C-alpha cells in the first residue's frame, strides 16, 4: 500500500511537470523575424547573359539539358533545332560537302575569349533562314558583351580574284578564289552579327563577316553587322551580291572591299563607323582582268573619318543614289582627279560634311545638288524592326 502511494505521487508530479512545460511553451512569445522575398537569378525563368541556358550554366549549378555546344568540323548536313540553346565554344569549320543550317529564330551565342569563329571553306555552305518576324542573331554570351568578344564569320568561295588565282585567308589559313563566278556558299537572310572582330596573336583582326572569293549564287540580304571591333564586312574579290545591308558602330571601316570585286550592291546603310563608311581598294593588275561593280542606294551617316574612300585603278564602277552626311570628308578619291571613263556617279547628295571631297572636279559637279536621291535617307531601315535598332 505504501509503494502504491509513492507511485501515485510520482505520476502526479510528472503530470504537473508536463502541464507546467506545456503552459510555458504556449505562453512563449515568438520572435518577430523580418519577412524576406528572394527571387533567385538562377530561378527567374530567363536566360541571363552569363548563363548557357535558361537558369543553368555559368554561375548557376542547374544542369543545361536544353543546351548544345558547337565547335569542330562539319562534313555533312547539320541543322540546328530551335528547341535548344546553342553555344559556340571554339572554331567551327564547315568543310567541302558540309552544310550548317540555322532555322528562323535561332539565337546562337558565342563564348567570349576562346578563339571562336565560324568558317565556311570552299565547297561548304552556311544557310541562315531568318525572316523579318523571326530573325537570326549571332552574338557574345559574355555578361557585358564587348566588340571583339569572338572572331566572326568567314566564307571562302571559288569565284575569281584579280587573276583567277587561289589565295589563303589571313585568318584561319583557308583556300579561296578560283574560276567559278557562279559558285555558291549558302544563303544569309535576316541575320545579325554582333560583338565580333577578335584580334589574333599575329595581330590580325577578324571582320565580323569576311567574304573571300564568294560566288554570285551565294545570297546575302537583310544582314545587320553591329559593334565589330574591326571592319564590319570585308570583301576580297568574288562576284557575290549584297542587298539590304546595315553596318553600324564598327571599330574601323564599315565595309572594306578589295581585289577586284565583281558584284552588285543594293540598299546599303553604313553609319557610325569609327573610320570610313565604305572603302574600296582596287589593286592595279598586269592582267586583263578588271573590276566591275554596281552599287545602288547607298546611305553613309556620321562615319568618323570619311563617307567613301575610293582607291581605283582599272575599275569599271557605277554608283547611283548616294547620300553622305556628317563626316569630315564626304568622298575621297585616289587619284584625286576623276577618270574620264570607268567611274560613274549618279544622284549624289552630300550634306553636313566638313569637306565634300578631295577632288576639285567632283566638288565642282556636286556642290549644288538640290535634294537627296531617295526618301528619308537617314532613317532606320524598316526591316530592322524585329531587332532592337540603333
FIVEXDREN-431226 format. One record per residue: z negated, x, y of N, C-alpha, C in turn; residue in three letters. Coordinates in steps of 0.02 Angstrom, whole numbers, plus 32768, in hexadecimal, padded with zeros to 4 digits. Last residue first. Layout:
ZXYZXYZXYALA...
This chain:
905883C689E8903983F38A18902D83D18A5AUNK902B83438970905A836B89979034839689CAUNK8FFC832D88D28FDF83318915900B835F893EUNK908582DB887D9053830F88849031830788C7UNK90DB8272889290B282708856907C82A78856UNK91238291890590EE8260890A90C2825E88CCUNK919082E2890F914F83038903911682D188FFUNK91FE829A893491F182A088EC91B182C688DCUNK920A82A089BE91EA826589A191D8826F8957UNK91E283348A16920F831089E991EB82D989C2UNK919A83288AB5918E83398A6F91BE83138A43UNK920383508B4491D983258B1C91D2833C8AD4UNK925D83948B90921B83B38B8591EF838C8B56UNK92CE83428B9892D283818B73928F83A28B66UNK92F882B58BB192B482CA8BA292B2830D8B7DUNK93A582C08B83936C829A8B9C932A82B68B85UNK940783528BAB93F3831B8B7E93B282FD8B98UNK942283AC8C11945983988BE6944783628BB3UNK93E083888CB693D783A08C71940F83868C44UNK944B83A48D48941C837C8D20941683988CD9UNK949684058D94947983CA8DB3944383A88D89UNK949684B18DB4949F847D8D819477843F8D96UNK949E85218E06949D84DE8E2594AA84A78DF2UNK94A685948DBC946D858D8DE9946885478E08UNK950F85B38D6794DD85828D5194A485778D82UNK956986158D95958385D98D75954F85A28D6DUNK951A867B8DC69549865B8DF3956386198DD7UNK94D786A28D5394B286828D8994E0865D8DB9UNK953F86DE8D0B951F86A28CF194FA867D8D29UNK955A874B8D5E958E871A8D53957186D98D36UNK94E187948D5B94F987768D9A952E87408D8EUNK9464878B8CE594AD878F8CEC94C4876E8D2DUNK93E487748CC793F287B68CE0943D87C08CECUNK93B486CE8D0493C986FE8CD093D287428CF0UNK935986878D5A938686658D2C939A86938CF3UNK92AC86A68D6D92F086C08D74931D869B8D44UNK9242864C8D58924086798D92928686958DA1UNK926685A28D35926685E78D1E926686158D5BUNK9276851C8D55923385388D53922E857D8D36UNK930685008CF292D984EA8D279295850B8D1FUNK93AE84F58CBE9372851E8CC2934885068CFDUNK942884BE8C5293FD84AA8C8993BD84D48C86UNK94CE84B48C1B949284DD8C1E946984C98C5BUNK955084898BE39518845D8BF394D584828BEFUNK958385138B80959384D28B9E955384AB8BAAUNK95C485AB8B609586858C8B779598854C8B9CUNK9606861C8AEE961185DD8B1195CE85BC8B21UNK964A86B58AD0960B86938ADE961986558B08UNK96D286D78ABB96A186E28A85965F86BE8A90UNK970987258B55971286F88B1B96DC87068AE9UNK96D487728BB7970687428BCA971487108B92UNK962087878BB3966487968B9A9695875F8BAEUNK95B987A08C4195CE87748C0B961487878BF4UNK955A882E8C60959488078C7395AE87DF8C38UNK94F6886D8C1494E5883D8C48952088118C5CUNK950B88748B5D9510888D8BA2950688568BD6UNK948388168B6C9493885C8B6294D688608B3CUNK942787A28BCD946487B48BAB946B88008BA5UNK93AF87228BD293BB876A8BD893F8877C8BAEUNK937886938C2B93A486B08BF893AE86FA8C07UNK92FE86838C7C931B864E8C529344866A8C1AUNK926A86D88C9292B386DD8C9492CF86AA8C64UNK91EA869E8C8E91FB86CD8CC4924686D98CCBUNK91FB85EC8C6B91F686318C55920486608C8FUNK920E855E8C8091CC857C8C8491C585C28C68UNK929585248C1B926385168C4F922785448C47UNK933584F68BEF9305852D8BEF92D685238C2AUNK93A684A78B889374849A8BBC933F84D18BB8UNK944D848F8B5A941484BD8B5B93E784AB8B96UNK94D0845E8B22949584378B31945684618B2AUNK951084E08AB9951B84A48AE294DA847D8AE8UNK955B85788A8E951E85558A9F953085188AC9UNK95AD85DE8A1D95B485A38A47957085828A4FUNK95F3867D89FA95B9865189FF95C686198A2FUNK962886FB89A9964886BF89C09612868989C1UNK95FC87A689C795E9876189B6961A872E89D1UNK95F7882D89CE9635880F89B8962D87C489A8UNK957488318A2195AC88608A2095EC883C8A0EUNK94DE88058A76951A87F18A52955088278A58UNK944B87CE8A8A946688118A8394A5880B8A57UNK93F9875D8AE8943687648AC1944D87AD8AC4UNK936C86FD8AF5938487428AFB93BF874A8ACCUNK932686748B4C9357868B8B1B936886D48B2AUNK92AB86748B9A92C1863B8B7392EF86518B3BUNK922D86F38B98927086DC8BA8927E869C8B80UNK919886F48B9291C287298BAD9205870F8BC5UNK915C86798B6A913986A68B97916686DB8BB7UNK91A185D78B78919B86148B519189864E8B80UNK91B085538BAC9174857B8BB9916B85B58B89UNK9229851A8B3F91F785058B6E91BE85388B71UNK92C884F58B18929B852F8B19926985258B51UNK933584998AB5930184958AE992D284D08AE2UNK93D784768A8D93A584AA8A88937584A58AC3UNK945C843C8A56941D841C8A6993E3844B8A5CUNK94AC84A789E194B0846C8A0D946B844F8A18UNK94F8853989B894B7851B89C294BE84E389F5UNK955B859289469559855D897895128542897CUNK95A58632891F957385FE8917957885CD8951UNK95DC86BE88D695F7868288F595C5864988E9UNK95F3876F88CD95C8873488CC95EA86FA88EFUNK967287C2886E965087B488AD9628877388A6UNK96BC883F8812968F8806880E966C87FD8851UNK970388B1881097228879883496F5883C8834UNK968E893A882C96BA8910880496D788D8882EUNK96358979887A96778998887696A7896F884CUNK95CE891788E895E2892D88A69628894A88A7UNK953F88F989489585890E8948959689298903UNK94D2886D892C94E188B4892A952C88C0892DUNK948187FF898F94BC8804896494D4884C8965UNK93FA87B089A6940C87F789A9944588028977UNK93B1873589FF93E8874189D19400878889DBUNK932086D88A17933E871B8A1D9374872389E8UNK92CF865C8A6A930586688A3A932386AC8A48UNK925686778AB69260863B8A8E929386458A57UNK91FA870E8AB4923986EC8AC3923E86AD8A98UNK915487068AAF918787328AC991C587098ADBUNK9100869F8A8690E486D58AAE911787068AC9UNK913285F58A9F913186318A769123866E8AA1UNK914085748AD490FE85968AD690FA85D18AA7UNK91C685368A6C919A85348AA6915A855B8A9CUNK925C84F38A3E923585308A39920985378A76UNK92BA848F89E4928884888A19925784C28A11UNK9360846489B89329849389B392FB848B89F0UNK93D98417898E939983FB89A4935F842A8996UNK9429847F891E942C843E893F93E58428894FUNK9491850888F1945084EE8904945884AE892AUNK94EA8557887094EA852688A594A3850D88B2UNK951E86008847950585BD8839950B858F8875UNK9527868D882C956286618834954F861A8823UNK94DB871D886D94D286DB8851951086B1885FUNK94D587B1887F95108787887A950687478853UNK945587EE888A948487FF885494B887C98849UNK93D8877588C393FB87B488C3942D87B88889UNK9360871C8920939D871988F793C2875B88FDUNK92CB86CD893292E987108938932387148906UNK926F8657898C92A28663895992C286A58967UNK91FD867F89DC9200864189B792318645897DUNK91B1872289D691E986F689E691E586B589BEUNK9105872489C7913D874889E59176871789F3UNK90AA86C4899F9091870089C090C7872B89DEUNK90D6861989C390DC8656899A90C3869289C3UNK90D2859689F8909785C189F9909B85FB89C9UNK914F85438996911F854389CD90E8857689C2UNK91E58500896C91BD853C89649190854189A1UNK923F84848919920F8491894E91E984D1893CUNK92DC844288F292AC847788E69280847F8924UNK935A83F988CA931983DD88DD92E1840D88CAUNK93AD8463885693AE842888829367840E888EUNK940884EC882893C484D4883593C8849C8868UNK946F853587A79466850C87E3941E84F687EAUNK949585D9876B946A859E87679468857887A9UNK94DA864B875495008613877094D685D48775UNK94AD86FA876C94B386BC874894D786868770UNK943A875887D7947A874987B7947C87048798UNK939F872F87E093C3876E87D79403875F87B2UNK932B86E08842936986D6881E938E8718881CUNK928586A9885092B286E2885292EF86D58827UNK9216864988AC924B8648887A927786858885UNK91A7868688F891A2864788D491D58643889BUNK916A872D88F2919F86FE8902919486BD88DAUNK90B9872A88E290F5875288F1912B87228907UNK905A86CB88C99044870888EC907F87328903UNK907A861D88EC9086865A88C59070869788ECUNK90688597891D903185C7891C903D860288EEUNK90DD853B88BE90AC853B88F39079857388E7UNK917384F18899914D852E8890911E853588CBUNK91BD846A884E9193847D8886916B84BB8872UNK925584208824922484548813920084688852UNK92CB83CD8815928983B38826925283E2880CUNK932784268798932483F987D192DE83DB87D7UNK938D847F8737934E8488875C9350845A8798UNK93DE849A86A293D2846986D7938D847486F6UNK94588503866A941084FC8671940384CE86ADUNK94DE8516867494C784DA8651947C84D68649UNK94ED859286B494FC855586D994E2851686B6UNK946B860C868994AD85ED868A94B085A886AAUNK9419869A86CD9413865886B09454863186BCUNK93F4871E86F29432871186CE943386CC86ADUNK935386F08704937B872C86FA93BA871B86D2UNK92E486AA8764932186948743935086D0873FUNK923A868B876F926D86BF877192A886A98746UNK91BB864487C891F38633879B9229866787A5UNK915F869688099147865B87E5917C864387B3UNK917B874287E4918B8707880B916D86CC87E5UNK910387C387C6912A878C87AF9140876087E9UNK910C886B880190EE88298803911E87F487E9UNK90E3891387D6911488DD87DD90F0889A87DDUNK9081896F87BC90868957880190C18928880CUNK90688989873A909A89B3875B90AA899C87A1UNK9011892287188FF689658722902789938747UNK9042888F8777903988B6873B902188FD874BUNK9008880087CD9020884587D19010886A8791UNK903D875487C5900E878B87B6902F87CF87BDUNK907786D787E790878714880D9058874E8801UNK902A863187FE904A866687D8905486A58803UNK8FFA85B988318FC985F088268FE8862A87FFUNK906E854487E39042855C8818901385928800UNK90F684DE87CE90DA851E87B890AE853787F1UNK912D84418798910A846687CB90EB84A587ADUNK91BC83E28772918E8416875C917084398799UNK922E838C876491EC8376877B91B683A3875FUNK927C83EE86E8928183B58715923B839A8724UNK92DE845D8698929F845986BD92A5842186F0UNK9325848F860693268458863792E184548657UNK9384851585BB935684DD85BA935D84AF85F5UNK93E0857785C4939D858D85B0936B855485B4UNK948E858C85A79456856185B79415857E859DUNK952A85CB85EC94EF85D285C094B885A185D6UNK959E85D68632958685928621954A859485F1UNK95BC865E863B95A6863A8678958A85F58669UNK95A686DD85DF95A8869585D09590866D860DUNK9594876785DA95D5874C85F095DE870285E0UNK94FA87A78618952E87A685E5956E878B8602UNK944587A8862A948987B4864194BB87B48608UNK93B687FE85E593D687C58607941B87DA861FUNK932B882F857E937288338590938887F485B6UNK9287885185BF92B38827859692FB882F85AEUNK920E888785F6924288B185D8926E888A85A8UNK91A08856863A91AB883F85F691E0886785D1UNK91EF886F86CF91B0885A86B191BF883C866CUNK9274889086E7924088BF86FB91FB88AE86DFUNK92E58874865F92BB885886949284888A86A7UNK937888D2864A933688C08631930B88A8866BUNK942788A2863F93EF88C7865A93AF88B38636UNK94D388AD862594938895860B945B88C18627UNK9562887C868B953788AB866894FB8888864BUNK95C1883F86D995BA882A8693958F88598669UNK95A5886C875895DC888B873495DA887B86E9UNK953D882187909574883787BB95AF88548795UNK952887B08707950B87D18741954587EA876CUNK9547871786AC955A875786C9952D876E8702UNK94CF86D58632950286CE8666950E8711868AUNK946A86CF85D794A586F585C494DE86EF85F7UNK93BD86D8861393F886B985F7943086EA85E9UNK931386C6861C934886F88616938486DA85F2UNK928F8695867D92C5867B865492FE86AE8656UNK91E186908692921C86BB86919251869C8664UNK915E865486F09190864186BE91CD866E86C7UNK90C486B0870490F68681871A9125867086E0UNK903486EE87029075870B871290A686D9872FUNK8F9D86BD875B8FC486C9871F900A86DF8734UNK8F6286C487D88F3686BD879E8F5B86CA875DUNK8FAD86C8884C8FAD870388218F7E86FF87E7UNK8F46866788B48F89868288A88F8486C2887FUNK8EBC861B885C8ED7864588918F1F86588880UNK8E40859F88398E8385BC882E8E9C85E2886BUNK8DAB85A4880B8DC885A6884E8E0D85C6884AUNK8DA6859D877D8D7D857087A78D95856C87EFUNK8E4B85A387308E1185C4874E8DE985938778UNK8EBE857786FB8E82855186E98E4385708706UNK8F5A856D87538F208592873D8EE68563872CUNK8FE6850887188FBA8524874B8F7E8547872BUNK906984A0870E905084DD86EF902785018724UNK908E83F586FA906F84298723905A846386F7UNK91048371870290E583A686DB90C983DB870AUNK90FB82BF872B91158304873090ED83348704UNK9116822A871E90EE825586F29109829C86F4UNK916881F68781912881D5877490F982008749UNK91D5824B877991B2824587B9916E822487B0UNK91C682AF86E291E28278870991BB8273874AUNK91EE833F867A91C5831986A991EB82E086C9UNK920B8393860692278350860E91FC8326863EUNK923B842E85F89204840B861A921F83C6862DUNK9268849E85839278845B859A9239843C85B8UNK92AF85398567927285178580928784D4859CUNK92F6859F84E892FB8566851692B6854D8529UNK9353863684BA931A860884B7932185D284EBUNK93BD868884D793C2865C849D9388862D8494UNK93588702851F939D86EB851493A186C384D3UNK92B086BE853792E186F4852E932686D68522UNK923D868785A39274866C857A92A786A38574UNK9191869985B791D286BA85BA92028698858AUNK9100867E8611912F865F85E39173868185ECUNK906186D6861490A086C0863390C9869E85FDUNK8FC6872A862B8FEC86F3860F902B86E68637UNK8F65878B86458FAA879F863C8FD787698620UNK8EEA875A86648EF38772861E8F3C87858611UNK8ECA871A86DD8EB9876086D38EC2877A868DUNK8EAA867186A88EB786A386DC8EA486E986C5UNK8EFF8606863D8EC2862E86478ED286688676UNK8F51857786718F5885BD86608F1785E1866EUNK8F8484D586378F578500865E8F5B85478643UNK8FF3845686448FE9849686228FC084C3864FUNK900283B986328FDB83E3865F8FCB8423863AUNK908883478620906583838606904183A7863FUNK90D682DE864D908E82D8865390668314863AUNK915782EC85D6914182D5861790F582CB8617UNK914C837E8568915A83388577913F832485BBUNK919584118554915B83F68578916B83AD8589UNK91CB847484D191D6843584F49194841E8513UNK921A850984AB91DA84EB84BC91E884AD84E6UNK92798556842A9275852C8465922F8511846DUNK92DE85DA83DF92A085B483E992A385898427UNK9350862483E1934C85ED83B1930D85C383B7UNK92FC86B0841A933E8695840A9338866083D3UNK925386828451928786AF843892C88689842BUNK91E1867884C8920E864B84A4924B86748491UNK913F86B084D6918586C584D891AE869784ABUNK90B486BA853490D4868C8506911F8697850CUNK9026871E8554906E87168558908886E78521UNK8F9186B385588FB386F485568FFD86E9855BUNK8F62863385588F30866885578F4F86AE8555UNK8F72859485928F9985D185868F6B860C858EUNK8F398502854C8F24853B85748F4F85768561UNK8F488453854A8F64849385368F5084C98567UNK8F0083C685038EFF83F2853D8F1884368526UNK8F5A834184B18F31837D84B18F34839F84F5UNK8FB382DD84BF8F6F82C984AA8F40830484ADUNK902F831084D79004830585118FC082EA84FFUNK90698394847D9052835084749020834184ACUNK90FD83FC848190B783EF848D90A883A48489UNK91698439840791608406843A911583F98442UNK91D484B683D4918D84A583DC918784738414UNK924C84FA8368923C84C7839991F184B98398UNK923285AB834F924F856A833E923D85388375UNK91F18617837E923386248361925685E3834EUNK9182865583F3919D861783D791E4862583BFUNK90EF86BB83FB913786B383FB914C867283DAUNK905C86BA8464908186D4842B90CC86C88432UNK8FFA8628848B9012866B849A90378684845CUNK8F9185A084AA8FD685B884A38FDB860184B6UNK8F1F852D84628F2B856B84878F7085868477UNK8EE2848784798F0B84B684548F1A84F28481UNK8E62840D846D8E81844484928EA884718463UNK8E1083B284328E4F8399844C8E7483CE8475UNK8D9D83F284108DC983DE83D98E0C83C683F2UNK8D3C8454844D8D7A8439846A8DAB84278432UNK8C8D843A84478CCB845084268D07842E8444UNK8C1D846484CC8C3D843384A08C7E844F8483UNK8BE784B885268BE284CC84E08C04849C84B1UNK8C3184EC85BE8C1884B585948C1B84C9854BUNK8C6E855086058C25854F86048C07851985D7UNK8CF6854B85998CDC856A85D58C90856B85D3UNK8CEA84AE853A8D0584F0854A8CE9850B858BUNK8CE8840585788CE1843785438D018478855AUNK8D0A839685C78CC383A385B88CBA83D5857FUNK8DAA839F85918D7C837085B38D35837D859AUNK8DCB8450858C8DDB840B857B8DAB83DE85A0UNK8DA184C285C68DE084C585A18DF78481858BUNK8D6184CD866F8D5C84B6862A8DA084BB8608UNK8D6D84EA86F48D5E852286C78D54850C867FUNK8D8A846C87338DBB84A387348DAD84DB8703UNK8D6083E286C28D54840B86FC8D7E844A86F9UNK8D98835486878DA2839B867A8D9983C186BBUNK8D1C82D286758D5882EE86938D5C83388681UNK8CA182A386468CDE828086328D1E82998652UNK8C2C82E486588C4282B8868E8C8582978681UNK8BE6834186138BE982FE85F68C0182CC862BUNK8BD683B586558BF583B986128BF5837685EFUNK8B8F839686C38BD683A386CD8BFB83AA868BUNK8B1B830F86B28B318351869B8B7B835B86A7UNK8ABD82C3871E8B0182BC87058B1A830186F2UNK8A1B8283871C8A4382C087178A8782B086FAUNK89A0823F877689DE822A87558A0D82668755UNK88EF82358770892B825E877A8965823E8755UNK8859820387BD889181F0879388CE821A87A4UNK87BA825887B887F7824287DC882F823387ACUNK872782148769875D824687698798822C8792UNK869381F1877A86CC81D4879D8703820A87A3UNK863781E286E1864C8209871B868C81EC8739UNK85D2815386B9860D817B86AB862181A386EAUNK8524814C86A4855B814086D28595816F86C2UNK84C98103862084E38141863E852181328668UNK84A0809385DE84908095862584AD80D28648UNK84C680AB855B84E48073857F84D8807585C9UNK84718115853D84BA8120853F84DC80E98567UNK83F480D4853F8402810B856E844D81178576UNK8405807984D883F98061851C84098096854FUNK841280CE846A844880A0847C8441808884C3UNK8393810A846A83CF81338474840A8108848BUNK833F809B8452833880C18490837780EA849FUNK836A807483D383708045840B836E806A844DUNK834780E6838A838D80D1838D839A80A283C8UNK82BC80E6839B82E4811E83B5832E810B83BCUNK829C806E8357828E8074839F82B780AD83BEUNK82C3808E82D882E6805882FB82DB805C8347UNK826480F182BE82AC810282BF82D480CE82E4UNK81EF80A382BF81F780D982F0824180EE82F7UNK82058050825381FF80338295820A806782CCUNK820880B081ED8243808781FA8241806A8240UNK818480E081F581BD810E820081FC80E78211UNK813D806D81D48134808C8216816E80BA8227UNK8164805981528176802781848170804381CAUNK812980CB8119817380C3811881898091814CUNK80A080AE812980BD80EA8149810980E4814EUNK8095803B80DA80898036812280A680718147UNK80AD8071805C80DA803E807780D2803880C2UNK803D80C48046808180E2804E80B280B1806CUNK7FDB8062803A7FD780918071801B80B0807EUNK8000802A7FC48000800080008000802C803FUNK
